[in-house]
Amino acid sequence: MSCIRFNTPAQRAQMRAMAPAMITAEEAAELHPAPEVTESKIARIRLLAADTNPKIRESAASNHNTPVDVFEALANDPDDGVRACVARNEHAPCDVLRMLAHDPSDTVRGFLAINFYVPEDAMSTLSADDSATVQRLVRWKRELASA
């Protein structure tokens, strides 16, 4: 069984017709607010960040409610994937993102280069990166931002 859904022409036409009536992201957030961040949620994030499985640590690194000290620890994680999740998280502290501008992994620095919340001094460091890929991503983001 395939998980791919194929819409019929009639279904696609109906979705296009409904598009102007769709609500904005802000209206959706107002109708369905995010649950409150509790101490128990923070405790769960800390548990995830300490897990032996790097994929589980990635979930903590990707969370918007991760505490600063946990972000700092995850930015020093031995797994590139975990550090990459920190690098692309728009809620990671600026000092942590600055630190990742010197990460040994091109992948981590590449994800950092496309994060719109990276401080300008870290972007300047990335623009002089030894990796041509990282430099191209920096240029791409700057072109996208100026368009």
C-alpha positions as protocol buffer text, in pm:
chain_id: "A"
residue {
  index: 1
  type: MET
  ca { x: 0 y: 0 z: 0 }
}
residue {
  index: 2
  type: SER
  ca { x: 134 y: 338 z: -100 }
}
residue {
  index: 3
  type: CYS
  ca { x: 128 y: 639 z: 128 }
}
residue {
  index: 4
  type: ILE
  ca { x: 127 y: 872 z: -173 }
}
residue {
  index: 5
  type: ARG
  ca { x: -204 y: 1042 z: -234 }
}
residue {
  index: 6
  type: PHE
  ca { x: -314 y: 1128 z: -584 }
}
residue {
  index: 7
  type: ASN
  ca { x: -587 y: 1389 z: -608 }
}
residue {
  index: 8
  type: THR
  ca { x: -834 y: 1382 z: -893 }
}
residue {
  index: 9
  type: PRO
  ca { x: -873 y: 1688 z: -1119 }
}
residue {
  index: 10
  type: ALA
  ca { x: -1204 y: 1762 z: -944 }
}
residue {
  index: 11
  type: GLN
  ca { x: -1038 y: 1750 z: -601 }
}
residue {
  index: 12
  type: ARG
  ca { x: -757 y: 1980 z: -718 }
}
residue {
  index: 13
  type: ALA
  ca { x: -1013 y: 2227 z: -860 }
}
residue {
  index: 14
  type: GLN
  ca { x: -1203 y: 2224 z: -531 }
}
residue {
  index: 15
  type: MET
  ca { x: -883 y: 2291 z: -333 }
}
residue {
  index: 16
  type: ARG
  ca { x: -796 y: 2582 z: -566 }
}
residue {
  index: 17
  type: ALA
  ca { x: -1147 y: 2724 z: -522 }
}
residue {
  index: 18
  type: MET
  ca { x: -1117 y: 2703 z: -143 }
}
residue {
  index: 19
  type: ALA
  ca { x: -772 y: 2867 z: -129 }
}
residue {
  index: 20
  type: PRO
  ca { x: -896 y: 3229 z: -93 }
}
residue {
  index: 21
  type: ALA
  ca { x: -1113 y: 3120 z: 202 }
}
residue {
  index: 22
  type: MET
  ca { x: -822 y: 2956 z: 383 }
}
residue {
  index: 23
  type: ILE
  ca { x: -706 y: 3114 z: 707 }
}
residue {
  index: 24
  type: THR
  ca { x: -362 y: 3261 z: 765 }
}
residue {
  index: 25
  type: ALA
  ca { x: -101 y: 3102 z: 990 }
}
residue {
  index: 26
  type: GLU
  ca { x: -162 y: 3378 z: 1246 }
}
residue {
  index: 27
  type: GLU
  ca { x: -536 y: 3307 z: 1248 }
}
residue {
  index: 28
  type: ALA
  ca { x: -470 y: 2934 z: 1285 }
}
residue {
  index: 29
  type: ALA
  ca { x: -234 y: 2999 z: 1578 }
}
residue {
  index: 30
  type: GLU
  ca { x: -499 y: 3214 z: 1744 }
}
residue {
  index: 31
  type: LEU
  ca { x: -764 y: 2944 z: 1698 }
}
residue {
  index: 32
  type: HIS
  ca { x: -532 y: 2665 z: 1810 }
}
residue {
  index: 33
  type: PRO
  ca { x: -268 y: 2806 z: 2046 }
}
residue {
  index: 34
  type: ALA
  ca { x: 41 y: 2603 z: 2127 }
}
residue {
  index: 35
  type: PRO
  ca { x: 29 y: 2425 z: 2461 }
}
residue {
  index: 36
  type: GLU
  ca { x: 198 y: 2591 z: 2755 }
}
residue {
  index: 37
  type: VAL
  ca { x: 564 y: 2507 z: 2809 }
}
residue {
  index: 38
  type: THR
  ca { x: 579 y: 2335 z: 3146 }
}
residue {
  index: 39
  type: GLU
  ca { x: 863 y: 2218 z: 3368 }
}
residue {
  index: 40
  type: SER
  ca { x: 772 y: 1863 z: 3272 }
}
residue {
  index: 41
  type: LYS
  ca { x: 815 y: 1945 z: 2902 }
}
residue {
  index: 42
  type: ILE
  ca { x: 1158 y: 2096 z: 2972 }
}
residue {
  index: 43
  type: ALA
  ca { x: 1249 y: 1786 z: 3174 }
}
residue {
  index: 44
  type: ARG
  ca { x: 1152 y: 1565 z: 2877 }
}
residue {
  index: 45
  type: ILE
  ca { x: 1369 y: 1775 z: 2643 }
}
residue {
  index: 46
  type: ARG
  ca { x: 1661 y: 1730 z: 2882 }
}
residue {
  index: 47
  type: LEU
  ca { x: 1604 y: 1352 z: 2881 }
}
residue {
  index: 48
  type: LEU
  ca { x: 1593 y: 1346 z: 2500 }
}
residue {
  index: 49
  type: ALA
  ca { x: 1917 y: 1547 z: 2483 }
}
residue {
  index: 50
  type: ALA
  ca { x: 2094 y: 1291 z: 2704 }
}
residue {
  index: 51
  type: ASP
  ca { x: 1976 y: 984 z: 2511 }
}
residue {
  index: 52
  type: THR
  ca { x: 2235 y: 748 z: 2364 }
}
residue {
  index: 53
  type: ASN
  ca { x: 2060 y: 752 z: 2025 }
}
residue {
  index: 54
  type: PRO
  ca { x: 2171 y: 1054 z: 1819 }
}
residue {
  index: 55
  type: LYS
  ca { x: 1837 y: 1063 z: 1634 }
}
residue {
  index: 56
  type: ILE
  ca { x: 1662 y: 1121 z: 1967 }
}
residue {
  index: 57
  type: ARG
  ca { x: 1913 y: 1392 z: 2059 }
}
residue {
  index: 58
  type: GLU
  ca { x: 1833 y: 1552 z: 1722 }
}
residue {
  index: 59
  type: SER
  ca { x: 1472 y: 1594 z: 1836 }
}
residue {
  index: 60
  type: ALA
  ca { x: 1592 y: 1790 z: 2140 }
}
residue {
  index: 61
  type: ALA
  ca { x: 1823 y: 1997 z: 1917 }
}
residue {
  index: 62
  type: SER
  ca { x: 1530 y: 2077 z: 1687 }
}
residue {
  index: 63
  type: ASN
  ca { x: 1289 y: 2179 z: 1962 }
}
residue {
  index: 64
  type: HIS
  ca { x: 1196 y: 2545 z: 1998 }
}
residue {
  index: 65
  type: ASN
  ca { x: 1178 y: 2517 z: 2377 }
}
residue {
  index: 66
  type: THR
  ca { x: 1521 y: 2369 z: 2437 }
}
residue {
  index: 67
  type: PRO
  ca { x: 1697 y: 2546 z: 2727 }
}
residue {
  index: 68
  type: VAL
  ca { x: 2017 y: 2741 z: 2656 }
}
residue {
  index: 69
  type: ASP
  ca { x: 2241 y: 2502 z: 2852 }
}
residue {
  index: 70
  type: VAL
  ca { x: 2103 y: 2207 z: 2655 }
}
residue {
  index: 71
  type: PHE
  ca { x: 2161 y: 2390 z: 2324 }
}
residue {
  index: 72
  type: GLU
  ca { x: 2521 y: 2450 z: 2437 }
}
residue {
  index: 73
  type: ALA
  ca { x: 2572 y: 2082 z: 2516 }
}
residue {
  index: 74
  type: LEU
  ca { x: 2410 y: 1969 z: 2190 }
}
residue {
  index: 75
  type: ALA
  ca { x: 2626 y: 2211 z: 1989 }
}
residue {
  index: 76
  type: ASN
  ca { x: 2924 y: 2010 z: 2120 }
}
residue {
  index: 77
  type: ASP
  ca { x: 2765 y: 1671 z: 2047 }
}
residue {
  index: 78
  type: PRO
  ca { x: 2995 y: 1418 z: 1876 }
}
residue {
  index: 79
  type: ASP
  ca { x: 2727 y: 1350 z: 1611 }
}
residue {
  index: 80
  type: ASP
  ca { x: 2719 y: 1584 z: 1308 }
}
residue {
  index: 81
  type: GLY
  ca { x: 2343 y: 1534 z: 1269 }
}
residue {
  index: 82
  type: VAL
  ca { x: 2272 y: 1661 z: 1619 }
}
residue {
  index: 83
  type: ARG
  ca { x: 2490 y: 1968 z: 1568 }
}
residue {
  index: 84
  type: ALA
  ca { x: 2324 y: 2028 z: 1229 }
}
residue {
  index: 85
  type: CYS
  ca { x: 1984 y: 2034 z: 1399 }
}
residue {
  index: 86
  type: VAL
  ca { x: 2112 y: 2298 z: 1641 }
}
residue {
  index: 87
  type: ALA
  ca { x: 2258 y: 2495 z: 1347 }
}
residue {
  index: 88
  type: ARG
  ca { x: 1925 y: 2514 z: 1166 }
}
residue {
  index: 89
  type: ASN
  ca { x: 1713 y: 2583 z: 1475 }
}
residue {
  index: 90
  type: GLU
  ca { x: 1595 y: 2944 z: 1462 }
}
residue {
  index: 91
  type: HIS
  ca { x: 1553 y: 2945 z: 1839 }
}
residue {
  index: 92
  type: ALA
  ca { x: 1912 y: 2848 z: 1918 }
}
residue {
  index: 93
  type: PRO
  ca { x: 2097 y: 3124 z: 2106 }
}
residue {
  index: 94
  type: CYS
  ca { x: 2319 y: 3353 z: 1898 }
}
residue {
  index: 95
  type: ASP
  ca { x: 2630 y: 3258 z: 2096 }
}
residue {
  index: 96
  type: VAL
  ca { x: 2570 y: 2889 z: 2019 }
}
residue {
  index: 97
  type: LEU
  ca { x: 2523 y: 2969 z: 1650 }
}
residue {
  index: 98
  type: ARG
  ca { x: 2844 y: 3174 z: 1651 }
}
residue {
  index: 99
  type: MET
  ca { x: 3028 y: 2876 z: 1795 }
}
residue {
  index: 100
  type: LEU
  ca { x: 2896 y: 2649 z: 1519 }
}
residue {
  index: 101
  type: ALA
  ca { x: 3045 y: 2878 z: 1253 }
}
residue {
  index: 102
  type: HIS
  ca { x: 3375 y: 2704 z: 1341 }
}
residue {
  index: 103
  type: ASP
  ca { x: 3232 y: 2349 z: 1342 }
}
residue {
  index: 104
  type: PRO
  ca { x: 3455 y: 2089 z: 1172 }
}
residue {
  index: 105
  type: SER
  ca { x: 3162 y: 1958 z: 965 }
}
residue {
  index: 106
  type: ASP
  ca { x: 3078 y: 2121 z: 630 }
}
residue {
  index: 107
  type: THR
  ca { x: 2722 y: 1992 z: 674 }
}
residue {
  index: 108
  type: VAL
  ca { x: 2677 y: 2171 z: 1007 }
}
residue {
  index: 109
  type: ARG
  ca { x: 2825 y: 2494 z: 870 }
}
residue {
  index: 110
  type: GLY
  ca { x: 2607 y: 2459 z: 560 }
}
residue {
  index: 111
  type: PHE
  ca { x: 2290 y: 2433 z: 766 }
}
residue {
  index: 112
  type: LEU
  ca { x: 2409 y: 2726 z: 974 }
}
residue {
  index: 113
  type: ALA
  ca { x: 2463 y: 2931 z: 657 }
}
residue {
  index: 114
  type: ILE
  ca { x: 2095 y: 2904 z: 560 }
}
residue {
  index: 115
  type: ASN
  ca { x: 1953 y: 2980 z: 906 }
}
residue {
  index: 116
  type: PHE
  ca { x: 1807 y: 3333 z: 884 }
}
residue {
  index: 117
  type: TYR
  ca { x: 1869 y: 3392 z: 1255 }
}
residue {
  index: 118
  type: VAL
  ca { x: 2247 y: 3360 z: 1246 }
}
residue {
  index: 119
  type: PRO
  ca { x: 2423 y: 3679 z: 1362 }
}
residue {
  index: 120
  type: GLU
  ca { x: 2603 y: 3882 z: 1096 }
}
residue {
  index: 121
  type: ASP
  ca { x: 2947 y: 3822 z: 1246 }
}
residue {
  index: 122
  type: ALA
  ca { x: 2895 y: 3445 z: 1216 }
}
residue {
  index: 123
  type: MET
  ca { x: 2774 y: 3491 z: 857 }
}
residue {
  index: 124
  type: SER
  ca { x: 3090 y: 3688 z: 786 }
}
residue {
  index: 125
  type: THR
  ca { x: 3295 y: 3396 z: 919 }
}
residue {
  index: 126
  type: LEU
  ca { x: 3097 y: 3156 z: 700 }
}
residue {
  index: 127
  type: SER
  ca { x: 3142 y: 3374 z: 391 }
}
residue {
  index: 128
  type: ALA
  ca { x: 3518 y: 3317 z: 422 }
}
residue {
  index: 129
  type: ASP
  ca { x: 3476 y: 2944 z: 486 }
}
residue {
  index: 130
  type: ASP
  ca { x: 3718 y: 2698 z: 323 }
}
residue {
  index: 131
  type: SER
  ca { x: 3422 y: 2499 z: 188 }
}
residue {
  index: 132
  type: ALA
  ca { x: 3295 y: 2615 z: -151 }
}
residue {
  index: 133
  type: THR
  ca { x: 2956 y: 2466 z: -64 }
}
residue {
  index: 134
  type: VAL
  ca { x: 2927 y: 2674 z: 252 }
}
residue {
  index: 135
  type: GLN
  ca { x: 3030 y: 2986 z: 60 }
}
residue {
  index: 136
  type: ARG
  ca { x: 2768 y: 2914 z: -209 }
}
residue {
  index: 137
  type: LEU
  ca { x: 2500 y: 2872 z: 60 }
}
residue {
  index: 138
  type: VAL
  ca { x: 2597 y: 3204 z: 218 }
}
residue {
  index: 139
  type: ARG
  ca { x: 2568 y: 3376 z: -123 }
}
residue {
  index: 140
  type: TRP
  ca { x: 2239 y: 3200 z: -195 }
}
residue {
  index: 141
  type: LYS
  ca { x: 2090 y: 3318 z: 135 }
}
residue {
  index: 142
  type: ARG
  ca { x: 2207 y: 3676 z: 80 }
}
residue {
  index: 143
  type: GLU
  ca { x: 2057 y: 3677 z: -272 }
}
residue {
  index: 144
  type: LEU
  ca { x: 1733 y: 3533 z: -137 }
}
residue {
  index: 145
  type: ALA
  ca { x: 1718 y: 3795 z: 139 }
}
residue {
  index: 146
  type: SER
  ca { x: 1777 y: 4081 z: -103 }
}
residue {
  index: 147
  type: ALA
  ca { x: 1521 y: 3960 z: -359 }
}
